[in-house]
Amino acid sequence: MIKSIPEWSEQEYLMLSLPHEKSDWKPYLDEILQGYKEFIKAVSEFQKVLLIAPKKSDFAPFENIPNVEFFVCDTNDTWIRDFGAIDILENGCLKALDFTFNAWGNKFQSQLDNAVNSKLFKEKFKEELKKIDLILEGGSIDFNGEGVMLTSSHCLLNENRNSHLNKTQIDEKLKEIFGLKQIIWLENGFIKGDDTDHHIDTLARFITPNTIAHCICEDEKDEHYLPLQEMKKELEETGFNLVELPLPKPLYYENRRLGATYANFVFINNALIVPTYNDEKDKIIIQRLSKALPNRKIIGVDARVFLRQNGSLHCSCQNRFKGPR
């Protein structure tokens, strides 16, 4: 029996791939490393963190943070949510799945990132890693833990991923791989500045088995307003409880609008880390999620620098769950 795992399940590690001098972060490396440091410090109070980087010297800013381990491995980029192994339950034991990563439709170099899992599981975890012949990113899917998956048609059905498969074939394949009874395919919604072809973790996420938190836009003149209204209508038809996450005011870097979204939050043991953007809505979002998740501590972490490379907090990490393997 196969079962998908919701992200609020108990974790052994939160894994992160660090920015480094050979990555696209080089022009503002000190700034993003400070952002990672604040994020990692917040997480390490609750659970272990595993950091991945090409050289031991890359770990220097983090060596005095407790609850942190290190693994040396060459990488192209930092968005381990999309190339990191994805855990499932198979007959009560955790199994790690290694999908093919092609950098969101061959937009960037990805050979090193696509090889991280093999090296990590061989040298660090010393356990079996099951290779799956399918292009899939972790940020494009989200589970409620009871057999339902949430995704975006624009991403999973994009010709730059698995063009040899149609929607029915992909639906059936994912149901088999993750032990699903239902896939919710959202046809609407986007976040300007996201270059992943509409990853679901920028738009709508399960926060309990029966509740979805989703983005909305309150400015009728904003280009997000209508697409997110249409997405909301789709979600209302699912029968799940809904929590609205209004977008912050537009943020720009070098005259380019950045993909600021509160849906890119991160579940960790006993807490939820929420990206913040120095916006008046930061407090509103934290209060709203605190009400929806009364048994978790809700913590805000400034994610503005993360946005410069088109991601946020959830994109930067991957969960390794705790349990028998």
DAMO-V976232 format. One record per run of one state. SS is the DSSP state (H for helix, E for strand, L for the rest). FROM is the first residue (numbers start at 1). TO is the last residue. Records with the same first field share a line. If there is no record, write none. Layout:
SS: FROM-TO ; FROM-TO
This chain:
L: 1-1 ; 4-10 ; 18-25 ; 45-47 ; 54-55 ; 63-67 ; 73-79 ; 84-85 ; 91-92 ; 101-102 ; 107-110 ; 126-128 ; 136-137 ; 144-147 ; 157-158 ; 163-166 ; 179-181 ; 187-199 ; 203-203 ; 209-210 ; 217-223 ; 237-240 ; 247-251 ; 254-255 ; 258-265 ; 269-270 ; 277-280 ; 293-296 ; 303-305 ; 310-313 ; 322-325
E: 2-3 ; 11-17 ; 48-53 ; 68-72 ; 86-90 ; 93-100 ; 129-135 ; 141-143 ; 148-152 ; 182-186 ; 204-208 ; 211-216 ; 241-246 ; 252-253 ; 256-257 ; 266-268 ; 271-276 ; 297-302 ; 317-321
H: 26-44 ; 56-62 ; 80-83 ; 103-106 ; 111-125 ; 138-140 ; 153-156 ; 159-162 ; 167-178 ; 200-202 ; 224-236 ; 281-292 ; 306-309 ; 314-316
